[in-house]
Amino acid sequence: MLQRCLIAAAVIAASATVEVRAAQVSPDTAVDSYPAKPVRLVVPFAPGAGTDITARTIALKLASSWGQPVVVDNRPGAAGTVGVDLVVRSAPDGYTLSMITSTHAINSSAYTKLPYDLVRDLSPITQATMQVSVLVVNPALPVKSVKELIALAKTRPLDYGSSGTGGFSHLAGALLAQLGGIEMTHVPYKGGAPALTEVMGGQIHMIVQTLLQAQPHIKSGRLRALAVTSGKRSRAAPELPTMIEAGVPGYEVTGWYGVVAPPKTPQPIITRLNREIVKVLHAQEIRERLAAAGSEVVGSSPEQFRAHVKSEVSKWSKLAKQAGIRIE
C-alpha cells in the first residue's frame, strides 16, 4: 500500500514538474517555432480587389521568408463583415489572420448590429498602407470632369457601384451625391472587383475605387478617371485633380488596409508578426510597387494601429450620419 502511494505521489510530482516547465517555456517555444504550419490570411472581399492584391503581395514575401505557405482565403460578403467574423471566432494561435480596411470602420458606424466589435474583438498587428482612391466612370459616359458628371446627373438617372452596402465605396458615392446636390442609385456588389467589372462593362456608370485596383484599367482605356478622393494629388497619378479641386468642396476620404489576428492572440506572436510584416512592407521593391499604384506604406506598431482604428471609427461615424447611411 505504501509503495503504491509513493508511486502515485511520484507520478503527480512528475506531472506537476512537466506542467510547470511547459508553462515556463511554451510561449517562447511557440514563438521560436512559429510558424510551424501554413498560415491563413483571410481577405474579406472578392479576388482582384485592392485588399486582395495587397494581401497576396504580403503573403508571397512572408511565405518566402518563413518557408511555410501563407494561404490567401477570400471570404467576401456583407461589406467585409463575413470574413472578419470568421477570424474573430478563430483560434488565437497566429495561424489565422485577416486584412481589414476603412470599410470595416465604416461598418462599425453604419450597421445597427455587427457580430463583433472592431476595436475590442481583434488583435491589431499593423496598418499596412494608406490608399488613394479614384472616381472612375465608363468611358462611354459623356463626361470628362466631375462638374460635367454632376451636371449630367441632374438631367438623367445615374447609378454607382460599391463593394457592398455600408462599405467605403458606398459611403464615398453617397457623399458625392450629398455634396454635389444630386441623386444617384446605389448598386452594391460582393467586393470591389466585380463592381469595377460592371463599370467597365457598362452595367453601372461609376464607382469610387482604389487607384491600386483601377489604374491598370485606366491605362488600358477601359475606365475614365475623373478625380482622386484624397486631400492632395497622388504621386502615382499627378494629372488627376482632387475632388475638391474638381469642384466638390469638403470632399475628402482616404482608405487604408491593415492586418489583424483573433482576440487574445499571445503578444509575443503579435510582436513577431508585426516585425515580419513591417519588414516586408519596407522592402524597396514592395514600397515602389505599391507606391506606383497609389498605396503609401505605413507599417505601424500594434498600438498605433489600434489608436488609428479607434480614430477611424469615430471619423466615419460622423460621415455616415452626414450621408444618412444606416443599415439594419
C-alpha positions in Angstrom: 0.0 0.0 0.0 2.8 2.3 1.0 4.6 1.5 -2.3 1.5 2.4 -4.3 1.1 5.7 -2.5 4.8 6.5 -3.2 4.4 5.7 -6.9 1.3 7.8 -7.2 3.0 10.7 -5.4 5.9 10.4 -7.7 3.7 10.4 -10.8 1.8 13.5 -9.5 5.1 15.3 -8.8 6.5 14.4 -12.2 3.3 15.7 -13.9 3.4 18.9 -11.9 7.0 19.4 -12.9 6.2 18.9 -16.6 3.3 21.3 -16.4 5.4 23.9 -14.7 8.2 23.5 -17.3 5.6 23.6 -20.1 4.1 26.8 -18.6 7.6 28.3 -18.4 8.8 27.5 -21.9 5.7 27.2 -24.0 5.2 30.8 -25.0 8.9 31.2 -26.1 8.9 27.8 -27.7 5.7 28.7 -29.6 7.2 31.9 -30.9 10.6 30.3 -31.7 8.9 27.6 -33.8 6.3 29.9 -35.3 5.1 29.3 -37.9 5.3 25.5 -37.8 2.5 25.1 -40.3 0.7 27.0 -43.1 -0.8 30.4 -42.1 -4.2 31.5 -43.5 -4.6 35.2 -44.4 -8.3 36.0 -44.8 -9.3 38.7 -47.3 -12.9 39.7 -46.6 -13.5 40.8 -50.2 -13.5 39.1 -53.7 -10.3 38.2 -55.5 -8.8 41.0 -57.5 -9.8 43.8 -55.1 -7.1 46.2 -53.8 -7.2 44.4 -50.4 -6.6 41.1 -52.2 -3.7 42.5 -54.2 -2.0 43.9 -51.1 -2.6 40.6 -49.1 -1.1 38.5 -51.9 2.0 40.8 -52.0 2.5 40.4 -48.3 1.7 36.6 -48.3 4.2 35.8 -51.0 7.1 37.5 -49.2 6.2 36.0 -45.8 6.0 32.5 -47.3 9.4 33.0 -48.8 10.9 34.3 -45.5 9.2 31.6 -43.3 9.5 28.6 -45.6 5.8 28.0 -44.8 2.8 28.6 -47.1 0.7 31.7 -46.4 -2.7 31.0 -48.0 -4.9 33.9 -49.0 -8.5 32.9 -48.3 -11.1 35.2 -49.9 -14.3 35.4 -47.8 -16.5 38.2 -49.3 -19.9 39.2 -48.0 -21.8 41.9 -46.1 -19.2 44.6 -46.9 -16.4 42.6 -45.4 -18.1 41.5 -42.2 -18.3 37.8 -43.1 -14.6 37.3 -43.4 -13.7 39.3 -40.3 -16.3 37.5 -38.2 -14.7 34.2 -39.2 -11.3 35.4 -37.9 -12.8 36.8 -34.7 -14.1 33.2 -34.0 -10.8 31.5 -34.9 -8.2 30.1 -32.5 -5.8 32.8 -31.2 -2.7 30.9 -32.3 -1.4 33.1 -35.1 -2.4 30.8 -37.8 -5.5 32.7 -38.9 -5.1 36.4 -39.8 -7.2 38.9 -41.6 -6.9 42.0 -43.7 -9.2 44.8 -42.5 -9.9 48.2 -44.2 -11.5 51.5 -43.7 -14.7 49.8 -44.8 -14.7 47.9 -41.5 -14.5 51.2 -39.6 -17.5 52.4 -41.6 -19.4 49.2 -40.9 -19.0 49.9 -37.1 -21.0 53.1 -37.6 -23.3 52.2 -40.5 -24.6 48.8 -39.2 -27.0 48.8 -36.3 -25.8 45.3 -35.4 -22.4 43.6 -36.0 -21.3 40.2 -34.8 -18.1 41.7 -33.4 -16.6 45.0 -32.1 -13.8 46.1 -34.4 -11.7 47.6 -31.6 -12.4 45.1 -28.8 -12.6 41.8 -30.6 -9.5 41.8 -32.8 -5.7 41.9 -32.1 -4.2 44.6 -34.3 -0.8 43.8 -35.9 -0.1 46.7 -38.3 -1.6 49.3 -40.6 -0.1 48.2 -43.8 -0.9 51.1 -46.2 -2.9 54.2 -46.9 -4.9 54.0 -50.1 -5.5 56.7 -52.7 -9.0 56.2 -54.3 -10.3 57.5 -57.6 -13.7 58.3 -59.1 -13.9 56.3 -62.4 -16.7 56.1 -65.0 -17.4 54.0 -68.0 -15.7 55.8 -71.0 -19.0 55.8 -72.9 -20.5 58.2 -70.3 -20.3 61.6 -71.9 -18.3 63.3 -69.1 -14.7 64.2 -68.7 -14.8 66.0 -65.4 -16.6 65.9 -62.0 -18.5 69.1 -62.8 -19.8 67.5 -66.1 -20.8 64.4 -64.2 -22.8 66.4 -61.6 -24.4 68.3 -64.4 -25.4 65.1 -66.2 -26.8 63.6 -63.0 -29.2 66.5 -62.8 -30.6 65.7 -66.2 -30.8 61.8 -66.2 -30.7 58.9 -63.7 -27.2 57.7 -62.9 -26.0 54.9 -60.6 -22.8 54.0 -58.8 -21.4 50.7 -57.6 -19.8 49.7 -54.4 -18.0 46.7 -52.7 -21.1 46.3 -50.6 -23.7 48.2 -48.6 -22.0 50.3 -45.9 -18.6 49.9 -47.5 -16.0 52.6 -48.3 -17.1 52.9 -52.0 -20.8 53.1 -50.9 -20.1 56.0 -48.5 -17.8 57.7 -51.0 -20.5 57.6 -53.6 -23.2 58.7 -51.2 -21.0 61.6 -50.1 -20.6 62.7 -53.7 -24.3 62.7 -54.2 -24.9 64.7 -51.0 -22.2 67.3 -51.6 -22.9 67.5 -55.3 -26.6 68.1 -54.7 -27.6 65.1 -56.9 -29.5 61.8 -56.6 -27.9 58.5 -57.7 -28.9 54.9 -57.3 -26.5 52.7 -55.2 -25.8 49.2 -56.6 -23.9 47.0 -54.1 -21.7 44.0 -55.1 -19.8 41.4 -53.1 -16.5 43.2 -53.5 -14.8 46.0 -55.5 -13.6 43.7 -58.3 -17.0 42.6 -59.6 -18.3 46.2 -59.2 -15.4 47.5 -61.2 -16.0 44.9 -63.9 -19.6 46.1 -64.2 -18.5 49.7 -64.7 -16.2 48.6 -67.5 -19.0 46.5 -69.0 -21.4 49.5 -68.9 -23.9 47.9 -66.5 -23.3 50.7 -64.0 -22.0 54.2 -64.6 -19.3 54.8 -61.9 -17.5 53.8 -58.7 -15.0 55.2 -56.3 -12.3 52.5 -56.1 -8.7 52.3 -55.0 -6.1 53.5 -57.6 -4.2 50.3 -56.9 -7.1 48.3 -58.4 -8.3 50.8 -61.0 -5.1 52.1 -62.5 -4.4 49.2 -65.0 -7.9 49.7 -66.4 -7.5 53.4 -66.6 -4.2 53.0 -68.5 -5.9 50.5 -70.9 -8.7 52.9 -71.6 -11.5 50.7 -70.1 -12.1 53.3 -67.4 -12.0 57.0 -67.3 -10.6 58.6 -64.1 -12.1 62.0 -63.1 -10.5 62.7 -59.7 -8.8 61.3 -56.6 -10.7 61.4 -53.3 -7.7 62.4 -51.1 -6.9 65.8 -49.8 -3.9 66.1 -52.1 -2.9 64.8 -55.5 -1.4 61.4 -55.8 2.2 60.9 -56.9 1.0 57.8 -58.8 -1.4 59.9 -60.9 -0.4 63.6 -60.5 -2.5 64.6 -63.5 -5.7 63.8 -61.7 -7.3 66.6 -59.6 -8.6 66.1 -56.1 -12.4 66.1 -55.7 -12.1 69.5 -54.0 -10.1 70.9 -57.0 -12.7 69.3 -59.3 -15.5 71.3 -57.8 -16.8 69.4 -54.8 -15.9 71.4 -51.6 -15.4 69.4 -48.5 -15.0 66.1 -50.3 -12.0 64.1 -48.8 -12.0 60.4 -48.0 -8.9 58.2 -47.7 -8.9 54.4 -47.3 -6.4 52.1 -45.6 -5.5 48.4 -45.2 -4.3 46.6 -42.1 -3.6 43.2 -40.7 -5.2 41.7 -37.6 -5.4 38.5 -35.6 -8.1 36.9 -33.4 -8.7 38.3 -30.0 -6.3 37.1 -27.2 -3.6 36.1 -29.6 -0.4 36.0 -27.5 1.6 39.2 -27.5 4.9 37.5 -28.5 3.2 36.2 -31.7 1.7 39.6 -32.4 5.2 41.2 -32.0 6.7 38.6 -34.3 4.1 39.1 -36.9 4.4 42.9 -36.7 8.1 42.7 -37.2 7.9 40.3 -40.1 5.1 42.2 -42.0 6.6 45.6 -41.5 9.9 44.3 -42.8 8.1 43.0 -45.9 6.3 46.3 -46.4 9.5 48.4 -46.2 11.4 46.3 -48.7 12.3 48.6 -51.5 10.7 46.6 -54.3 7.4 46.3 -52.3 7.4 50.0 -51.4 8.0 51.0 -55.1 5.4 48.6 -56.4 2.7 49.8 -54.0 3.6 53.5 -54.4 3.3 53.2 -58.2 -0.2 52.0 -57.7 -1.2 54.7 -55.2 -0.5 53.0 -51.9 1.6 54.6 -49.3 3.3 52.1 -46.9 2.7 52.8 -43.2 3.9 49.7 -41.2 2.7 51.0 -37.8 3.1 49.3 -34.4 0.1 47.3 -33.0 -0.5 50.1 -30.5 -0.5 52.8 -33.2 -2.8 50.7 -35.4 -5.3 50.3 -32.5 -5.4 54.0 -32.0 -5.9 54.6 -35.7 -8.8 52.2 -35.8 -10.5 53.9 -32.9 -10.0 57.3 -34.6 -11.3 56.0 -37.9 -14.5 54.6 -36.3 -15.2 58.0 -34.8 -14.5 59.8 -38.1 -16.5 57.5 -40.3 -19.4 57.6 -37.8 -19.8 61.4 -38.5 -19.5 60.9 -42.3 -22.1 58.0 -42.2 -24.5 60.2 -40.4 -24.0 63.1 -42.8 -24.7 60.7 -45.7 -27.7 59.2 -44.0 -26.3 55.6 -44.1 -27.8 53.3 -41.5 -28.1 49.5 -42.2 -30.2 47.1 -40.3 
